[in-house]
Amino acid sequence: MTFSNSQSRYDFLVYRATPAGIMAAITASRLNLRTALIEPSDRIGGMMTSGLNAVDILNTTLVNGVVREFFRIVRDEYDLPYLPARIESKVALRVFRGMLAESKVELFQKRDIRFVSRDSARIINCTLNDNRILASRWWVDASYEGDLINLAHLRYRLGREAADEYGESFAGRQPFRSMLPWASGYNVSPHTDTGKLLPYIAPVSRNPVGSADDEVQSYCLRPTLTNRPDNRIPITPPKDFDFGEFELFRRISKGIRTGRVASKDIPMMGTTFKSAYFNLAELPNGKFDMNSGPAAPLNNPMLTQGWVTATYDKRQEMAHAFSRYTRALLYFIQNDSSVPQGVRDFFGEFGLPADEYGSTDHIPPDVYVREGRRLVNRHIFRQQDIESGGACRADAICEAKYHLDCKPVHWRANHSGTNIVREGMFFTQDAYRYSLPKWIILPEPADCRNFFSVCGVAATHVAFGSIRMEPTWMELGSAAAIMAYLANQQRCPVDDIPGEAVTKLRDERFFQWPAPRFLRNKLRDKAVSYYRKISGRRDSA
């Protein structure tokens, strides 16, 4: 590969500073690959620093290498005896920043890729929006949307496969289901008094069950809340918001208030408060990660539509709409007379955390993009692969464990126009443990030979519903860097690298990596403090 003198040259270039992108960049840097990390915004950490605080780790033994190091540092930040699965955004941000500062990664923030240049089956360079040209030997798409897949003109899939394409039971358009996930016996009319559809409701679909489309599951903002008076900011409504848009939720609440759906108690199930209006997962320091409830959902299919194919500026507009919707919804649950009094009384104790998201009025800045473009390869990871344990040991680059999980794709009027239904949602009772193969992050060699997609993997919509967890994406990001390093060392195509060689190097090289300097200093200070405590010494005045 040849580079012009005007180009900045790298061995490994990562697009987007999501957790997966950060792990890919740090791993590559530690393998002595000159690494660039491109992030269009002024933030890093993706959803783990923007409200997705209840991290979906069902088995901590599956977290390895540099990814395990991240969770070990967080563990020590909290003085815990175990790897944490619930992490405050500001703590995740501090650890990500500390790990990047210890690395030799060159971070380009507020920079975006305008276009990429290719030479046959290899990407050569990219031009940023400030006209700077970066050349690299290896390229990684760590965006949630699969934007670099698109810029590189690689084949991808967006949306749902038909059920008969791969024989998956959850594929394609799903049967209509009630807005409430239990038998309420209560219909919610989709129409206003003038006969128009209510806000956020799509017209009836005549597409048959199991048919394919280009739709993705719904997105949301994932608010962080607190009930600690010393850190709580009251929830106020967004300016000029039309609460008439929530007539759908008022009608659902009416069914709950008439007793057709029990919602008097708000039980603490494990470490999560659950009701028809919210799931509140307890975090350290009196905070809670709020997930959606069915009576007033944070996940909004109508606000999601068009996100993946939108420009960066258009996404900013859409993110603003999500932010207004989310703040209004929190205020609605606390104050609207249609919400049961018990729910209002309980939820009224919560507010926004003063020590999080200060630049965005304490609402998380990033939209939770659960699904975007997915790479197309000759192999496609399917529902059956999830259920049967996945790849063999020789091919596997990491392991994962989660349910098959998809949020609603649509809220619609039913065929008779008498009820509002959800469509597209599925969640399996069982959580499956499975291995992911090396090819899941690689395009077809004829398409591109120096590219990895670590979030938009080569999987079906159904299988992706289990893979799409941040710790799994982080593992795949780190694996991509190791694969690139091994391909360089062995001077062979990356497709020839065995998966077991990746995991072997990961475990030998990174599992016992020394703690970063910022953490060593923190641990030293704790040790000094403890010594002084047990010895009776005090600091001098």
C-alpha positions as CSV (number, residue, x, y, z in Angstrom):
1,M,0.0,0.0,0.0
2,T,1.3,3.4,-0.9
3,F,0.5,6.7,0.8
4,S,1.0,10.3,-0.4
5,N,3.1,12.6,1.7
6,S,0.1,14.8,2.5
7,Q,-1.6,12.1,4.4
8,S,-1.4,11.2,8.1
9,R,-0.6,7.5,8.2
10,Y,-2.0,5.0,10.6
11,D,-2.0,1.3,11.1
12,F,-5.5,1.1,12.5
13,L,-8.3,3.6,12.2
14,V,-11.5,3.3,14.3
15,Y,-14.7,5.2,13.5
16,R,-16.8,6.3,16.5
17,A,-15.7,6.3,20.2
18,T,-18.4,3.9,21.3
19,P,-17.3,1.4,24.0
20,A,-16.6,-1.1,21.2
21,G,-14.5,1.6,19.3
22,I,-12.6,2.5,22.5
23,M,-11.7,-1.1,23.2
24,A,-10.7,-1.6,19.6
25,A,-8.4,1.5,19.6
26,I,-6.8,0.7,23.0
27,T,-6.1,-2.9,22.1
28,A,-4.5,-1.9,18.8
29,S,-2.4,0.8,20.5
30,R,-1.1,-1.7,23.0
31,L,-0.1,-4.0,20.2
32,N,2.0,-1.1,18.9
33,L,-0.3,-0.3,16.0
34,R,-0.4,3.5,15.3
35,T,-4.1,4.1,16.0
36,A,-6.6,6.9,15.2
37,L,-10.1,7.2,16.8
38,I,-12.6,9.4,15.0
39,E,-15.6,10.8,16.9
40,P,-18.0,13.3,15.3
41,S,-19.3,14.6,18.6
42,D,-17.6,16.1,21.7
43,R,-18.4,13.0,23.7
44,I,-17.0,9.5,24.1
45,G,-18.3,6.2,25.5
46,G,-21.5,5.9,23.5
47,M,-24.5,4.7,25.4
48,M,-22.5,3.6,28.5
49,T,-21.8,7.2,29.2
50,S,-25.3,8.3,28.1
51,G,-27.8,6.6,30.3
52,L,-27.4,2.8,29.5
53,N,-26.1,2.2,33.0
54,A,-27.6,-1.3,33.7
55,V,-25.0,-3.1,31.4
56,D,-26.3,-6.4,30.2
57,I,-23.7,-8.8,31.6
58,L,-25.4,-12.1,32.5
59,N,-22.1,-14.0,33.0
60,T,-18.9,-12.0,34.0
61,T,-16.7,-15.0,33.1
62,L,-17.4,-14.2,29.5
63,V,-15.7,-10.8,29.8
64,N,-12.0,-11.0,29.0
65,G,-8.9,-9.0,28.0
66,V,-9.0,-5.3,27.8
67,V,-12.7,-5.4,28.3
68,R,-12.4,-7.2,31.6
69,E,-9.8,-4.6,32.5
70,F,-12.4,-1.8,32.0
71,F,-14.8,-3.6,34.4
72,R,-12.1,-4.3,36.9
73,I,-11.1,-0.6,37.0
74,V,-14.8,0.3,37.6
75,R,-14.9,-2.4,40.3
76,D,-12.0,-0.7,42.1
77,E,-13.6,2.7,41.6
78,Y,-16.6,1.4,43.6
79,D,-14.5,-0.7,46.0
80,L,-16.6,-3.8,45.1
81,P,-15.5,-7.4,45.4
82,Y,-17.1,-8.4,42.0
83,L,-17.3,-7.0,38.5
84,P,-20.1,-4.5,38.4
85,A,-23.0,-4.7,35.8
86,R,-24.4,-1.3,36.9
87,I,-22.2,1.7,36.3
88,E,-22.9,5.5,36.6
89,S,-22.4,7.3,33.3
90,K,-19.8,9.7,34.9
91,V,-17.8,6.8,36.2
92,A,-17.8,5.0,32.9
93,L,-16.7,8.2,31.2
94,R,-13.9,8.7,33.7
95,V,-12.6,5.2,33.2
96,F,-12.8,5.4,29.4
97,R,-10.9,8.7,29.5
98,G,-8.3,7.3,31.8
99,M,-7.7,4.3,29.7
100,L,-7.4,6.4,26.5
101,A,-5.1,8.8,28.2
102,E,-2.8,5.9,29.1
103,S,-2.8,4.7,25.5
104,K,-1.1,6.2,22.4
105,V,-4.4,6.5,20.6
106,E,-4.9,9.7,18.7
107,L,-8.4,10.9,19.3
108,F,-10.1,13.1,16.8
109,Q,-13.2,14.6,18.3
110,K,-15.7,16.9,16.5
111,R,-14.4,15.3,13.3
112,D,-16.4,13.2,10.8
113,I,-15.5,11.2,7.8
114,R,-16.9,12.8,4.6
115,F,-15.9,10.0,2.2
116,V,-13.4,7.2,1.8
117,S,-11.2,6.2,-1.1
118,R,-10.7,2.6,-2.1
119,D,-8.3,0.7,-4.3
120,S,-10.1,-2.4,-5.4
121,A,-10.8,-4.5,-2.3
122,R,-9.0,-2.3,0.1
123,I,-9.8,1.0,1.7
124,I,-6.9,3.5,1.3
125,N,-7.8,6.7,3.1
126,C,-10.6,8.9,4.2
127,T,-11.2,12.7,4.1
128,L,-12.5,14.4,7.2
129,N,-14.9,17.3,7.3
130,D,-11.9,19.6,7.9
131,N,-10.4,18.3,4.7
132,R,-7.7,16.4,6.5
133,I,-6.8,13.1,4.9
134,L,-6.1,10.0,7.0
135,A,-4.6,6.9,5.6
136,S,-4.7,3.5,7.3
137,R,-3.9,-0.1,6.8
138,W,-7.0,-1.3,8.8
139,W,-10.4,0.2,9.3
140,V,-13.0,-0.4,11.9
141,D,-16.7,0.6,12.0
142,A,-17.7,0.9,15.6
143,S,-20.7,3.1,15.0
144,Y,-24.2,1.9,16.1
145,E,-25.6,2.8,12.7
146,G,-23.0,1.2,10.5
147,D,-22.1,4.5,8.9
148,L,-18.6,3.5,7.7
149,I,-20.1,0.4,6.1
150,N,-22.2,2.7,4.0
151,L,-19.4,5.2,3.3
152,A,-17.2,2.3,2.1
153,H,-19.9,1.0,-0.2
154,L,-20.0,-2.4,1.4
155,R,-23.0,-4.6,1.3
156,Y,-25.3,-4.4,4.3
157,R,-28.8,-5.3,5.5
158,L,-31.2,-2.9,7.1
159,G,-34.4,-4.2,8.7
160,R,-36.0,-7.7,9.0
161,E,-35.5,-10.8,6.9
162,A,-38.5,-12.8,5.9
163,A,-39.3,-15.8,8.1
164,D,-38.7,-18.2,5.2
165,E,-35.3,-16.8,4.3
166,Y,-33.5,-18.6,7.1
167,G,-36.3,-20.4,8.8
168,E,-36.3,-18.2,12.0
169,S,-39.4,-18.3,14.1
170,F,-39.1,-14.5,15.1
171,A,-38.2,-13.2,11.7
172,G,-40.2,-10.8,9.6
173,R,-43.4,-9.0,10.5
174,Q,-44.7,-10.3,13.8
175,P,-48.3,-10.9,14.9
176,F,-50.1,-7.9,16.4
177,R,-50.0,-7.8,20.2
178,S,-51.7,-5.7,22.9
179,M,-49.9,-2.5,23.9
180,L,-50.0,-3.9,27.5
181,P,-48.1,-7.2,27.7
182,W,-50.8,-8.9,29.8
183,A,-54.4,-9.7,29.2
184,S,-56.2,-6.5,30.2
185,G,-59.4,-6.9,28.2
186,Y,-59.2,-3.2,27.4
187,N,-59.2,-1.8,23.8
188,V,-57.5,1.5,23.1
189,S,-59.0,3.4,20.2
190,P,-56.4,4.5,17.7
191,H,-58.5,7.5,16.5
192,T,-59.2,11.0,17.8
193,D,-62.7,12.4,18.0
194,T,-62.3,13.7,14.4
195,G,-61.3,10.3,13.1
196,K,-57.6,11.0,12.7
197,L,-55.0,8.6,14.0
198,L,-53.5,9.5,17.4
199,P,-50.0,10.9,17.5
200,Y,-47.2,8.2,17.2
201,I,-49.7,5.6,15.7
202,A,-49.0,4.1,12.3
203,P,-51.8,3.0,9.9
204,V,-52.9,-0.6,9.8
205,S,-50.5,-2.9,7.9
206,R,-51.7,-5.6,5.5
207,N,-48.2,-7.1,5.1
208,P,-48.4,-10.8,6.0
209,V,-46.9,-12.2,9.2
210,G,-43.3,-13.2,8.5
211,S,-42.7,-10.8,5.6
212,A,-39.5,-8.8,5.3
213,D,-39.1,-5.1,5.5
214,D,-36.5,-2.4,6.2
215,E,-37.7,-1.4,9.6
216,V,-35.7,-1.5,12.9
217,Q,-36.7,-1.8,16.5
218,S,-37.5,1.4,18.4
219,Y,-35.0,3.7,20.0
220,C,-35.2,5.8,23.1
221,L,-33.3,8.1,25.4
222,R,-32.4,6.2,28.6
223,P,-32.8,8.6,31.5
224,T,-30.8,8.5,34.7
225,L,-32.9,9.4,37.8
226,T,-32.2,9.9,41.5
227,N,-34.2,10.1,44.6
228,R,-31.4,11.6,46.7
229,P,-32.5,15.1,47.7
230,D,-28.9,16.4,47.7
231,N,-28.4,15.5,44.1
232,R,-32.0,15.7,42.7
233,I,-33.1,18.3,40.1
234,P,-36.9,18.6,39.7
235,I,-38.3,17.3,36.4
236,T,-39.9,20.2,34.4
237,P,-41.8,20.0,31.1
238,P,-40.1,21.1,27.9
239,K,-41.1,24.5,26.7
240,D,-44.2,24.6,24.4
241,F,-44.7,20.8,24.5
242,D,-48.2,19.7,23.4
243,F,-49.3,17.2,25.9
244,G,-52.2,16.3,23.6
245,E,-49.6,14.1,22.0
246,F,-49.9,11.8,25.0
247,E,-53.6,11.0,24.5
248,L,-52.6,7.4,23.7
249,F,-51.0,7.1,27.2
250,R,-54.0,8.7,28.9
251,R,-56.3,6.1,27.3
252,I,-54.0,3.3,28.4
253,S,-53.9,4.8,31.9
254,K,-57.7,4.9,31.9
255,G,-57.8,1.2,31.6
256,I,-55.4,0.8,34.5
257,R,-57.4,3.2,36.7
258,T,-60.6,1.3,36.1
259,G,-59.0,-1.7,37.6
260,R,-58.7,-3.7,34.4
261,V,-54.9,-3.8,34.9
262,A,-53.6,-4.0,38.4
263,S,-51.0,-1.3,39.0
264,K,-51.3,-0.4,42.7
265,D,-48.1,-2.0,43.9
266,I,-44.6,-1.1,42.7
267,P,-42.5,-4.1,43.8
268,M,-38.8,-4.2,44.2
269,M,-37.8,-7.2,42.1
270,G,-34.1,-7.9,42.9
271,T,-32.6,-4.4,42.5
272,T,-35.2,-3.1,40.1
273,F,-38.5,-1.3,40.8
274,K,-41.1,-2.4,38.2
275,S,-44.5,-1.0,37.3
276,A,-46.5,-0.5,34.1
277,Y,-44.8,2.9,33.8
278,F,-41.1,2.2,34.3
279,N,-38.4,-0.3,35.2
280,L,-35.9,1.4,37.6
281,A,-32.6,-0.5,37.9
282,E,-30.7,0.7,41.0
283,L,-27.3,2.1,40.5
284,P,-24.6,3.1,42.9
285,N,-25.0,6.4,44.8
286,G,-28.7,6.6,44.8
287,K,-29.2,6.7,41.0
288,F,-31.5,4.6,38.8
289,D,-31.4,3.6,35.1
290,M,-34.9,4.0,33.8
291,N,-36.1,1.5,31.2
292,S,-39.4,1.6,29.4
293,G,-42.8,0.5,30.8
294,P,-45.7,-0.4,28.5
295,A,-48.2,2.1,29.8
296,A,-46.1,5.2,28.8
297,P,-43.1,3.8,26.8
298,L,-39.8,5.6,26.4
299,N,-39.2,3.5,23.2
300,N,-41.0,5.3,20.4
301,P,-41.2,3.7,17.0
302,M,-42.4,6.8,15.2
303,L,-39.5,9.0,16.4
304,T,-37.1,6.2,15.4
305,Q,-38.1,6.0,11.7
306,G,-35.5,7.3,9.3
307,W,-32.7,7.7,11.8
308,V,-30.2,5.3,10.2
309,T,-30.3,6.9,6.8
310,A,-30.4,10.5,8.1
311,T,-27.5,12.9,7.9
312,Y,-25.6,13.9,11.0
313,D,-27.4,17.2,11.2
314,K,-30.8,15.6,10.8
315,R,-30.0,13.1,13.5
316,Q,-29.2,16.0,15.8
317,E,-32.8,17.3,15.2
318,M,-34.2,13.9,15.8
319,A,-32.2,13.6,19.0
320,H,-33.7,16.9,20.2
321,A,-37.2,15.5,19.5
322,F,-36.3,12.4,21.6
323,S,-35.0,14.6,24.4
324,R,-38.2,16.7,24.5
325,Y,-40.4,13.6,24.3
326,T,-38.5,11.9,27.2
327,R,-38.6,14.9,29.5
328,A,-42.3,15.4,28.8
329,L,-42.9,11.7,29.5
330,L,-41.2,11.9,32.8
331,Y,-43.3,14.9,33.7
332,F,-46.4,13.2,32.5
333,I,-45.9,10.2,34.8
334,Q,-45.3,12.5,37.7
335,N,-48.2,14.9,37.2
336,D,-50.9,13.8,34.8
337,S,-54.2,13.0,36.5
338,S,-54.7,9.9,34.3
339,V,-51.7,8.2,35.9
340,P,-52.7,6.2,39.1
341,Q,-52.1,8.3,42.2
342,G,-49.9,5.6,43.7
343,V,-47.6,5.7,40.7
344,R,-47.5,9.5,40.8
345,D,-46.7,9.5,44.5
346,F,-43.9,7.0,44.1
347,F,-42.4,8.5,41.0
348,G,-42.7,12.1,42.3
349,E,-39.7,11.3,44.6
350,F,-37.4,11.1,41.6
351,G,-35.6,13.8,39.7
352,L,-32.7,14.3,37.3
353,P,-29.1,13.9,38.7
354,A,-27.3,17.1,39.2
355,D,-23.9,15.4,38.6
356,E,-24.7,13.9,35.2
357,Y,-25.2,15.3,31.7
358,G,-24.7,19.0,32.7
359,S,-24.3,20.1,29.1
360,T,-27.7,18.7,28.1
361,D,-29.8,19.9,31.0
362,H,-29.3,16.5,32.8
363,I,-31.0,14.4,30.2
364,P,-28.6,11.9,28.5
365,P,-27.4,13.3,25.2
366,D,-27.3,10.2,23.0
367,V,-30.2,8.3,21.5
368,Y,-30.1,4.5,22.2
369,V,-29.6,3.2,18.7
370,R,-30.4,-0.5,19.2
371,E,-30.1,-1.6,15.6
372,G,-28.6,-0.2,12.4
373,R,-27.0,-1.5,9.2
374,R,-25.7,-5.1,9.5
375,L,-22.8,-6.4,7.4
376,V,-23.5,-8.9,4.6
377,N,-21.2,-11.9,4.4
378,R,-21.4,-15.3,2.7
379,H,-22.2,-16.5,6.2
380,I,-25.0,-15.0,8.3
381,F,-25.4,-15.6,12.1
382,R,-29.0,-16.7,12.7
383,Q,-31.5,-17.5,15.4
384,Q,-30.6,-21.1,15.2
385,D,-26.9,-20.3,15.8
386,I,-27.8,-18.5,19.0
387,E,-29.9,-21.3,20.2
388,S,-27.4,-24.1,19.4
389,G,-24.3,-22.4,21.0
390,G,-22.8,-20.7,18.0
391,A,-19.3,-21.1,16.5
392,C,-16.9,-23.9,17.1
393,R,-13.8,-23.3,19.3
394,A,-11.4,-22.9,16.3
395,D,-13.5,-20.1,14.8
396,A,-14.8,-18.3,18.0
397,I,-13.3,-14.9,19.0
398,C,-15.6,-14.3,22.0
399,E,-18.6,-15.6,23.9
400,A,-21.9,-13.9,24.7
401,K,-25.0,-14.6,26.7
402,Y,-28.4,-13.0,26.4
403,H,-32.0,-13.5,25.5
404,L,-33.4,-12.9,22.0
405,D,-34.7,-9.5,22.6
406,C,-36.4,-6.9,20.3
407,K,-38.4,-3.8,21.2
408,P,-41.5,-2.8,19.2
409,V,-41.0,-1.9,15.6
410,H,-44.4,-0.3,15.3
411,W,-47.4,1.0,17.2
412,R,-50.3,0.5,14.8
413,A,-54.1,0.5,14.4
414,N,-55.4,-3.0,14.2
415,H,-57.2,-4.3,11.1
416,S,-60.7,-3.3,12.4
417,G,-59.5,0.1,13.6
418,T,-60.8,-0.7,17.2
419,N,-57.5,-1.1,19.0
420,I,-53.8,0.0,19.1
421,V,-51.4,-2.8,18.8
422,R,-47.6,-3.3,19.1
423,E,-45.8,-5.2,16.4
424,G,-42.3,-6.6,16.2
425,M,-41.5,-7.2,19.9
426,F,-40.1,-10.5,21.1
427,F,-38.2,-11.7,24.2
428,T,-37.3,-15.3,25.0
429,Q,-37.6,-16.6,28.5
430,D,-34.2,-18.4,28.1
431,A,-30.9,-16.5,27.9
432,Y,-28.6,-18.3,25.4
433,R,-24.9,-18.7,25.8
434,Y,-23.0,-18.9,22.5
435,S,-19.7,-18.2,20.7
436,L,-19.3,-15.7,18.0
437,P,-17.2,-16.5,14.9
438,K,-14.4,-14.4,13.4
439,W,-16.3,-13.9,10.1
440,I,-19.2,-12.1,11.9
441,I,-17.2,-8.9,11.8
442,L,-15.6,-9.3,8.4
443,P,-17.0,-8.4,4.9
444,E,-16.7,-10.8,2.1
445,P,-13.0,-10.8,1.0
446,A,-13.9,-9.8,-2.5
447,D,-15.8,-6.8,-1.1
448,C,-13.0,-5.6,1.2
449,R,-9.9,-7.1,2.8
450,N,-9.0,-4.5,5.5
451,F,-12.3,-3.7,7.2
452,F,-14.1,-4.8,10.4
453,S,-17.6,-4.0,11.5
454,V,-17.8,-4.6,15.3
455,C,-21.4,-3.4,16.0
456,G,-23.2,-3.9,12.7
457,V,-22.2,-7.6,12.5
458,A,-23.1,-10.2,9.9
459,A,-26.3,-11.5,11.6
460,T,-30.0,-11.6,11.0
461,H,-32.3,-9.1,12.7
462,V,-33.4,-11.9,15.1
463,A,-29.9,-13.0,16.1
464,F,-28.8,-9.4,16.3
465,G,-31.4,-8.9,19.0
466,S,-29.2,-11.0,21.4
467,I,-25.8,-9.9,20.1
468,R,-26.5,-6.1,20.4
469,M,-25.2,-5.8,24.0
470,E,-22.4,-3.3,24.8
471,P,-20.0,-5.9,26.5
472,T,-20.3,-8.2,23.5
473,W,-19.6,-5.3,21.1
474,M,-16.6,-4.4,23.3
475,E,-15.3,-7.9,23.0
476,L,-15.7,-7.8,19.3
477,G,-13.9,-4.5,19.0
478,S,-10.9,-5.8,20.9
479,A,-10.9,-9.0,18.8
480,A,-10.7,-6.9,15.6
481,A,-7.5,-5.2,16.8
482,I,-5.9,-8.6,17.6
483,M,-7.0,-10.0,14.3
484,A,-5.4,-7.1,12.5
485,Y,-2.2,-7.5,14.5
486,L,-1.9,-11.2,13.8
487,A,-2.6,-10.7,10.1
488,N,0.3,-8.2,10.0
489,Q,2.6,-10.5,11.9
490,Q,1.9,-13.5,9.8
491,R,1.6,-11.5,6.6
492,C,-1.6,-13.3,5.6
493,P,-5.2,-12.3,4.9
494,V,-7.2,-11.6,8.0
495,D,-9.7,-14.3,7.0
496,D,-6.9,-16.9,7.6
497,I,-6.4,-16.0,11.2
498,P,-8.0,-18.7,13.5
499,G,-10.4,-17.5,16.1
500,E,-8.6,-19.5,18.8
501,A,-5.4,-17.6,18.0
502,V,-7.2,-14.4,18.8
503,T,-8.5,-15.6,22.1
504,K,-5.1,-17.1,23.0
505,L,-3.3,-13.9,22.4
506,R,-6.0,-11.9,24.2
507,D,-5.7,-14.1,27.3
508,E,-1.9,-14.2,27.4
509,R,-1.2,-10.6,26.5
510,F,-4.0,-8.6,28.2
511,F,-5.6,-10.5,31.0
512,Q,-3.0,-9.4,33.6
513,W,-2.2,-6.1,32.1
514,P,-1.1,-3.6,34.8
515,A,-3.6,-1.1,36.1
516,P,-3.4,2.3,34.3
517,R,-1.5,5.1,36.1
518,F,-4.6,7.0,37.0
519,L,-6.0,3.9,38.8
520,R,-2.6,3.1,40.4
521,N,-2.6,6.6,41.9
522,K,-6.1,6.1,43.2
523,L,-5.3,2.8,44.8
524,R,-2.1,4.3,46.3
525,D,-4.1,7.1,47.9
526,K,-6.5,4.5,49.3
527,A,-3.7,2.5,50.7
528,V,-2.1,5.5,52.4
529,S,-5.5,6.5,53.8
530,Y,-6.0,3.0,55.2
531,Y,-2.6,2.9,56.7
532,R,-3.1,6.2,58.4
533,K,-6.5,5.0,59.7
534,I,-5.2,1.8,61.3
535,S,-2.0,3.4,62.6
536,G,-3.8,6.4,64.2
537,R,-1.9,8.9,62.1
538,R,-3.5,12.2,60.9
539,D,-2.6,14.6,58.2
540,S,-0.8,17.7,59.5
541,A,-2.8,20.9,59.5
